[in-house]
Amino acid sequence: GELLSVPTISGCMADRQISALLDRVLRDEIAPHVPPVPGMPTEAYIALIQRRFANPSIQDTTRRVAFDGSSRHTGFLLPVVRQALASGQPLDGLALVEALWARMCTGQREDGTEIAANDPLWDDLSHAADAARKDPQAWLEQRQYYGDLADSPAFGERFRHWMHRLGTDGVRAALKDYTGV
């Protein structure tokens, strides 16, 4: 949402492409690796999350949710990437999410407006994101986040694909490629 100048999480959910990205990544790439919530089927839990995020009365901002990606990605998303790799499960959407984070850390939205520093390690992230525009591997070489994932051919190939797509055709085109929306 930050890259597309969508200010709120409910606004993101109202955007067909962003909500389709969340839906597909949750169902296809995260749910298979997360234990179910006791007493609640996975599908019901996903629907609950989506309803909460879509509630316009909850004015949560994309800026707040995107804050401190350096700890959020390493704590929440990258363990799922590792599990997907270990089990041979899909990780294309997770690679896209990582590429979107890298693209966000360049500090510029699709409309050309500035994304202000949004992470305690913003300067380092921005430097790596700028380098990744020419060489996507520069982003993955941040070993403090990616560790051995930087050496993964499967993850690296999909990450490079999405970085190229984002750089060549933009966020909307990448989202359409992944979601079909």
DOZARO-411445 format. One record per residue (C-alpha): residue in three letters; chain; x, y, z. Coordinates in nm, 3 decimals. Layout:
<atoms>
+--------+--------+---------+---------+---------+
! residu ! chaine !      xx !      yy !      zz !
+--------+--------+---------+---------+---------+
!    ala !      A !       X !       Y !       Z !
...
+--------+--------+---------+---------+---------+
</atoms>
This chain:
<atoms>
+--------+--------+---------+---------+---------+
! residu ! chaine !      xx !      yy !      zz !
+--------+--------+---------+---------+---------+
!    gly !      A !   0.000 !   0.000 !   0.000 !
!    glu !      A !   0.281 !   0.242 !   0.081 !
!    leu !      A !   0.424 !   0.207 !  -0.269 !
!    leu !      A !   0.085 !   0.282 !  -0.422 !
!    ser !      A !   0.008 !   0.578 !  -0.192 !
!    val !      A !  -0.273 !   0.394 !  -0.013 !
!    pro !      A !  -0.271 !   0.547 !   0.335 !
!    thr !      A !  -0.469 !   0.290 !   0.538 !
!    ile !      A !  -0.488 !  -0.085 !   0.577 !
!    ser !      A !  -0.862 !  -0.076 !   0.508 !
!    gly !      A !  -0.779 !   0.119 !   0.192 !
!    cys !      A !  -0.539 !  -0.158 !   0.096 !
!    met !      A !  -0.813 !  -0.415 !   0.145 !
!    ala !      A !  -1.045 !  -0.207 !  -0.076 !
!    asp !      A !  -0.781 !  -0.222 !  -0.350 !
!    arg !      A !  -0.851 !  -0.540 !  -0.549 !
!    gln !      A !  -0.487 !  -0.612 !  -0.631 !
!    ile !      A !  -0.349 !  -0.556 !  -0.282 !
!    ser !      A !  -0.623 !  -0.762 !  -0.118 !
!    ala !      A !  -0.573 !  -1.037 !  -0.378 !
!    leu !      A !  -0.200 !  -1.044 !  -0.297 !
!    leu !      A !  -0.272 !  -1.081 !   0.074 !
!    asp !      A !  -0.534 !  -1.349 !   0.013 !
!    arg !      A !  -0.317 !  -1.561 !  -0.213 !
!    val !      A !  -0.002 !  -1.535 !   0.000 !
!    leu !      A !  -0.196 !  -1.617 !   0.316 !
!    arg !      A !  -0.378 !  -1.916 !   0.168 !
!    asp !      A !  -0.111 !  -2.064 !  -0.057 !
!    glu !      A !   0.218 !  -1.976 !   0.105 !
!    ile !      A !   0.175 !  -1.895 !   0.475 !
!    ala !      A !  -0.115 !  -2.110 !   0.600 !
!    pro !      A !   0.056 !  -2.441 !   0.509 !
!    his !      A !   0.339 !  -2.355 !   0.750 !
!    val !      A !   0.154 !  -2.202 !   1.045 !
!    pro !      A !  -0.020 !  -2.417 !   1.305 !
!    pro !      A !  -0.397 !  -2.364 !   1.307 !
!    val !      A !  -0.556 !  -2.147 !   1.571 !
!    pro !      A !  -0.717 !  -2.382 !   1.826 !
!    gly !      A !  -1.088 !  -2.424 !   1.761 !
!    met !      A !  -1.086 !  -2.231 !   1.435 !
!    pro !      A !  -1.042 !  -2.370 !   1.084 !
!    thr !      A !  -0.765 !  -2.201 !   0.886 !
!    glu !      A !  -1.012 !  -2.062 !   0.630 !
!    ala !      A !  -1.218 !  -1.900 !   0.908 !
!    tyr !      A !  -0.907 !  -1.744 !   1.060 !
!    ile !      A !  -0.797 !  -1.602 !   0.725 !
!    ala !      A !  -1.147 !  -1.458 !   0.675 !
!    leu !      A !  -1.133 !  -1.304 !   1.024 !
!    ile !      A !  -0.799 !  -1.137 !   0.947 !
!    gln !      A !  -0.931 !  -1.005 !   0.617 !
!    arg !      A !  -1.248 !  -0.864 !   0.778 !
!    arg !      A !  -1.047 !  -0.692 !   1.048 !
!    phe !      A !  -0.806 !  -0.540 !   0.795 !
!    ala !      A !  -1.097 !  -0.427 !   0.575 !
!    asn !      A !  -1.283 !  -0.253 !   0.860 !
!    pro !      A !  -1.275 !   0.121 !   0.776 !
!    ser !      A !  -1.345 !   0.205 !   1.141 !
!    ile !      A !  -0.996 !   0.080 !   1.224 !
!    gln !      A !  -0.777 !   0.357 !   1.087 !
!    asp !      A !  -0.449 !   0.169 !   1.091 !
!    thr !      A !  -0.197 !   0.323 !   0.854 !
!    thr !      A !   0.026 !   0.155 !   0.601 !
!    arg !      A !   0.313 !   0.360 !   0.740 !
!    arg !      A !   0.267 !   0.215 !   1.090 !
!    val !      A !   0.227 !  -0.141 !   0.964 !
!    ala !      A !   0.533 !  -0.107 !   0.741 !
!    phe !      A !   0.744 !   0.038 !   1.026 !
!    asp !      A !   1.049 !  -0.163 !   1.133 !
!    gly !      A !   1.041 !  -0.406 !   0.843 !
!    ser !      A !   1.393 !  -0.515 !   0.931 !
!    ser !      A !   1.261 !  -0.694 !   1.238 !
!    arg !      A !   0.915 !  -0.783 !   1.106 !
!    his !      A !   1.038 !  -0.956 !   0.792 !
!    thr !      A !   1.306 !  -1.152 !   0.976 !
!    gly !      A !   1.066 !  -1.248 !   1.254 !
!    phe !      A !   0.756 !  -1.334 !   1.053 !
!    leu !      A !   0.811 !  -1.380 !   0.680 !
!    leu !      A !   1.159 !  -1.521 !   0.637 !
!    pro !      A !   1.095 !  -1.822 !   0.865 !
!    val !      A !   0.802 !  -1.910 !   0.636 !
!    val !      A !   1.030 !  -1.874 !   0.331 !
!    arg !      A !   1.270 !  -2.120 !   0.493 !
!    gln !      A !   0.987 !  -2.363 !   0.567 !
!    ala !      A !   0.859 !  -2.337 !   0.210 !
!    leu !      A !   1.204 !  -2.409 !   0.073 !
!    ala !      A !   1.255 !  -2.705 !   0.307 !
!    ser !      A !   0.922 !  -2.860 !   0.210 !
!    gly !      A !   0.927 !  -2.772 !  -0.160 !
!    gln !      A !   0.615 !  -2.557 !  -0.123 !
!    pro !      A !   0.536 !  -2.242 !  -0.325 !
!    leu !      A !   0.719 !  -1.922 !  -0.232 !
!    asp !      A !   0.660 !  -1.696 !  -0.532 !
!    gly !      A !   0.434 !  -1.457 !  -0.340 !
!    leu !      A !   0.673 !  -1.445 !  -0.047 !
!    ala !      A !   0.953 !  -1.354 !  -0.288 !
!    leu !      A !   0.728 !  -1.082 !  -0.430 !
!    val !      A !   0.659 !  -0.948 !  -0.081 !
!    glu !      A !   1.033 !  -0.930 !  -0.015 !
!    ala !      A !   1.087 !  -0.753 !  -0.347 !
!    leu !      A !   0.811 !  -0.505 !  -0.259 !
!    trp !      A !   0.984 !  -0.436 !   0.073 !
!    ala !      A !   1.312 !  -0.375 !  -0.110 !
!    arg !      A !   1.131 !  -0.146 !  -0.353 !
!    met !      A !   0.970 !   0.043 !  -0.061 !
!    cys !      A !   1.311 !   0.097 !   0.096 !
!    thr !      A !   1.421 !   0.296 !  -0.210 !
!    gly !      A !   1.215 !   0.571 !  -0.047 !
!    gln !      A !   0.997 !   0.654 !  -0.344 !
!    arg !      A !   0.636 !   0.563 !  -0.422 !
!    glu !      A !   0.512 !   0.478 !  -0.768 !
!    asp !      A !   0.372 !   0.831 !  -0.802 !
!    gly !      A !   0.718 !   0.977 !  -0.733 !
!    thr !      A !   0.646 !   1.100 !  -0.381 !
!    glu !      A !   0.892 !   1.032 !  -0.102 !
!    ile !      A !   0.858 !   0.753 !   0.152 !
!    ala !      A !   1.012 !   0.896 !   0.467 !
!    ala !      A !   1.252 !   0.686 !   0.671 !
!    asn !      A !   1.047 !   0.409 !   0.828 !
!    asp !      A !   1.290 !   0.174 !   0.998 !
!    pro !      A !   1.562 !   0.215 !   1.261 !
!    leu !      A !   1.804 !   0.081 !   0.997 !
!    trp !      A !   1.663 !   0.289 !   0.709 !
!    asp !      A !   1.995 !   0.426 !   0.584 !
!    asp !      A !   2.143 !   0.079 !   0.536 !
!    leu !      A !   1.820 !  -0.056 !   0.388 !
!    ser !      A !   1.794 !   0.236 !   0.146 !
!    his !      A !   2.153 !   0.188 !   0.033 !
!    ala !      A !   2.093 !  -0.183 !  -0.031 !
!    ala !      A !   1.761 !  -0.109 !  -0.205 !
!    asp !      A !   1.927 !   0.141 !  -0.439 !
!    ala !      A !   2.200 !  -0.112 !  -0.523 !
!    ala !      A !   1.935 !  -0.381 !  -0.580 !
!    arg !      A !   1.781 !  -0.179 !  -0.863 !
!    lys !      A !   2.079 !  -0.286 !  -1.077 !
!    asp !      A !   2.171 !  -0.605 !  -0.892 !
!    pro !      A !   1.886 !  -0.765 !  -0.692 !
!    gln !      A !   2.137 !  -0.990 !  -0.517 !
!    ala !      A !   2.265 !  -0.678 !  -0.336 !
!    trp !      A !   1.942 !  -0.681 !  -0.132 !
!    leu !      A !   1.970 !  -1.049 !  -0.044 !
!    glu !      A !   2.333 !  -1.004 !   0.057 !
!    gln !      A !   2.211 !  -0.832 !   0.371 !
!    arg !      A !   2.303 !  -1.145 !   0.559 !
!    gln !      A !   2.189 !  -1.003 !   0.891 !
!    tyr !      A !   1.835 !  -1.052 !   0.754 !
!    tyr !      A !   1.858 !  -1.319 !   0.487 !
!    gly !      A !   2.144 !  -1.536 !   0.608 !
!    asp !      A !   2.162 !  -1.851 !   0.395 !
!    leu !      A !   1.856 !  -1.743 !   0.193 !
!    ala !      A !   2.097 !  -1.522 !  -0.002 !
!    asp !      A !   2.245 !  -1.846 !  -0.140 !
!    ser !      A !   1.915 !  -2.016 !  -0.223 !
!    pro !      A !   1.876 !  -2.060 !  -0.600 !
!    ala !      A !   1.498 !  -2.110 !  -0.576 !
!    phe !      A !   1.430 !  -1.806 !  -0.359 !
!    gly !      A !   1.692 !  -1.591 !  -0.533 !
!    glu !      A !   1.554 !  -1.663 !  -0.878 !
!    arg !      A !   1.200 !  -1.563 !  -0.781 !
!    phe !      A !   1.323 !  -1.256 !  -0.592 !
!    arg !      A !   1.529 !  -1.143 !  -0.892 !
!    his !      A !   1.231 !  -1.203 !  -1.119 !
!    trp !      A !   1.007 !  -0.979 !  -0.908 !
!    met !      A !   1.272 !  -0.708 !  -0.863 !
!    his !      A !   1.313 !  -0.696 !  -1.239 !
!    arg !      A !   0.937 !  -0.684 !  -1.294 !
!    leu !      A !   0.893 !  -0.407 !  -1.036 !
!    gly !      A !   1.177 !  -0.207 !  -1.188 !
!    thr !      A !   1.064 !  -0.254 !  -1.546 !
!    asp !      A !   0.685 !  -0.238 !  -1.527 !
!    gly !      A !   0.594 !  -0.127 !  -1.175 !
!    val !      A !   0.398 !  -0.249 !  -0.878 !
!    arg !      A !   0.059 !  -0.285 !  -1.049 !
!    ala !      A !   0.201 !  -0.505 !  -1.325 !
!    ala !      A !   0.379 !  -0.728 !  -1.073 !
!    leu !      A !   0.064 !  -0.763 !  -0.865 !
!    lys !      A !  -0.136 !  -0.853 !  -1.174 !
!    asp !      A !   0.122 !  -1.116 !  -1.272 !
!    tyr !      A !   0.102 !  -1.280 !  -0.932 !
!    thr !      A !  -0.269 !  -1.247 !  -0.856 !
!    gly !      A !  -0.429 !  -1.239 !  -1.199 !
!    val !      A !  -0.623 !  -0.932 !  -1.085 !
+--------+--------+---------+---------+---------+
</atoms>
